[in-house]
Amino acid sequence: MAKLVRVILGSKSDLTEGNKIKEYLEMFNIEYDFFISSAHRNPEKTTKLVKEAEKNGYQIFIAAAGMAAHLPGVIAAQTTLPVIGVPLKGNTLSGEDALFSVVQMPTGIPVATVAINGSKNSAILAAQILSIKYPDIREKYLKYREDLSK
């Protein structure tokens, strides 16, 4: 199966949460790739990652960042593909600053936003979206949901 999800983290300090995204995407057998690219420090790299993903058939972006957390919005501004934003706890405000940055997108440029440090939920939401089109992912997703109720 082709890679379906491009995961972009804002910095190396986000790797702990990023590894949770990887773990859950792998649990659902979803092909992905993984990059670190700050919306502020590497804007050209971020744009290139978005354009490459669109050209190569990816279907979802997961963008995780703390502090100002503009990464999900920057990605959403450059694509029509779904973007799942993960606000991360930074050094201040327990991640509320990142949450506000991610959820306050202008009309027409949506970002689906999960909880602060909701990395696992970002991968689960990606699986839920992809399960509409991919029966093997749907089967794993439904099994996961069933196991939650036990």
MOWO-V448631 format. One record per residue. N is the residue number from 1. RES is the residue in three letters. PSI is psi in whole degrees, 0 to 359 (none if undefined). OMEGA is omega in whole degrees, 0 to 359 (NA if undefined). NEAR is the number of other C-alpha atoms within 12 Angstrom. Layout:
# MOWO-V448631
N/RES/PSI/OMEGA/NEAR ; N/RES/PSI/OMEGA/NEAR
This chain:
# MOWO-V448631
1/MET/144/179/13 ; 2/ALA/160/175/16 ; 3/LYS/132/185/25 ; 4/LEU/334/186/36 ; 5/VAL/132/172/43 ; 6/ARG/121/179/44 ; 7/VAL/127/178/47 ; 8/ILE/125/176/47 ; 9/LEU/149/181/42 ; 10/GLY/333/180/42 ; 11/SER/168/178/29 ; 12/LYS/332/180/19 ; 13/SER/350/180/21 ; 14/ASP/3/187/33 ; 15/LEU/326/179/25 ; 16/THR/313/177/21 ; 17/GLU/323/178/35 ; 18/GLY/323/179/38 ; 19/ASN/331/176/27 ; 20/LYS/323/176/24 ; 21/ILE/311/179/42 ; 22/LYS/312/182/33 ; 23/GLU/314/183/22 ; 24/TYR/324/175/30 ; 25/LEU/319/179/37 ; 26/GLU/324/178/25 ; 27/MET/322/179/23 ; 28/PHE/4/180/34 ; 29/ASN/42/179/29 ; 30/ILE/124/178/38 ; 31/GLU/138/183/29 ; 32/TYR/169/163/33 ; 33/ASP/173/197/29 ; 34/PHE/127/182/29 ; 35/PHE/158/169/30 ; 36/ILE/123/180/29 ; 37/SER/112/181/35 ; 38/SER/137/175/33 ; 39/ALA/335/182/34 ; 40/HIS/317/185/23 ; 41/ARG/334/184/15 ; 42/ASN/52/185/20 ; 43/PRO/324/180/20 ; 44/GLU/318/178/17 ; 45/LYS/317/180/22 ; 46/THR/314/178/36 ; 47/THR/316/180/27 ; 48/LYS/317/179/20 ; 49/LEU/321/179/33 ; 50/VAL/310/183/39 ; 51/LYS/319/177/23 ; 52/GLU/316/181/20 ; 53/ALA/315/178/32 ; 54/GLU/315/183/25 ; 55/LYS/330/186/15 ; 56/ASN/15/171/18 ; 57/GLY/11/175/20 ; 58/TYR/157/184/31 ; 59/GLN/343/183/33 ; 60/ILE/145/169/41 ; 61/PHE/140/166/51 ; 62/ILE/124/181/52 ; 63/ALA/122/182/54 ; 64/ALA/130/180/62 ; 65/ALA/155/177/50 ; 66/GLY/186/180/41 ; 67/MET/241/183/32 ; 68/ALA/331/173/32 ; 69/ALA/42/178/41 ; 70/HIS/351/184/38 ; 71/LEU/310/180/47 ; 72/PRO/320/180/52 ; 73/GLY/321/177/45 ; 74/VAL/317/179/39 ; 75/ILE/313/181/47 ; 76/ALA/327/179/35 ; 77/ALA/342/185/25 ; 78/GLN/3/183/28 ; 79/THR/159/171/29 ; 80/THR/1/176/22 ; 81/LEU/154/178/30 ; 82/PRO/140/177/33 ; 83/VAL/127/176/41 ; 84/ILE/118/181/44 ; 85/GLY/136/178/50 ; 86/VAL/102/176/50 ; 87/PRO/132/183/46 ; 88/LEU/149/176/43 ; 89/LYS/130/175/29 ; 90/GLY/207/181/25 ; 91/ASN/345/184/15 ; 92/THR/155/171/13 ; 93/LEU/18/175/17 ; 94/SER/29/178/18 ; 95/GLY/355/180/26 ; 96/GLU/326/177/25 ; 97/ASP/317/179/24 ; 98/ALA/319/179/36 ; 99/LEU/312/180/36 ; 100/PHE/323/179/30 ; 101/SER/321/184/29 ; 102/VAL/321/186/39 ; 103/VAL/346/183/30 ; 104/GLN/56/179/23 ; 105/MET/147/179/25 ; 106/PRO/156/177/14 ; 107/THR/135/178/11 ; 108/GLY/346/179/12 ; 109/ILE/71/185/23 ; 110/PRO/151/169/25 ; 111/VAL/122/174/40 ; 112/ALA/128/187/33 ; 113/THR/130/175/38 ; 114/VAL/179/183/30 ; 115/ALA/160/173/26 ; 116/ILE/129/186/32 ; 117/ASN/32/181/32 ; 118/GLY/42/184/33 ; 119/SER/316/179/38 ; 120/LYS/316/180/31 ; 121/ASN/330/178/30 ; 122/SER/319/178/41 ; 123/ALA/322/178/46 ; 124/ILE/318/177/35 ; 125/LEU/320/177/36 ; 126/ALA/316/178/46 ; 127/ALA/318/180/42 ; 128/GLN/315/179/29 ; 129/ILE/312/182/27 ; 130/LEU/335/181/31 ; 131/SER/343/177/24 ; 132/ILE/324/186/16 ; 133/LYS/333/188/15 ; 134/TYR/107/183/22 ; 135/PRO/324/180/18 ; 136/ASP/323/177/20 ; 137/ILE/320/179/31 ; 138/ARG/317/180/24 ; 139/GLU/314/179/21 ; 140/LYS/322/179/25 ; 141/TYR/314/180/31 ; 142/LEU/321/176/20 ; 143/LYS/317/178/19 ; 144/TYR/313/180/19 ; 145/ARG/320/178/17 ; 146/GLU/317/180/11 ; 147/ASP/332/178/10 ; 148/LEU/329/185/9 ; 149/SER/358/182/8 ; 150/LYS/none/NA/7
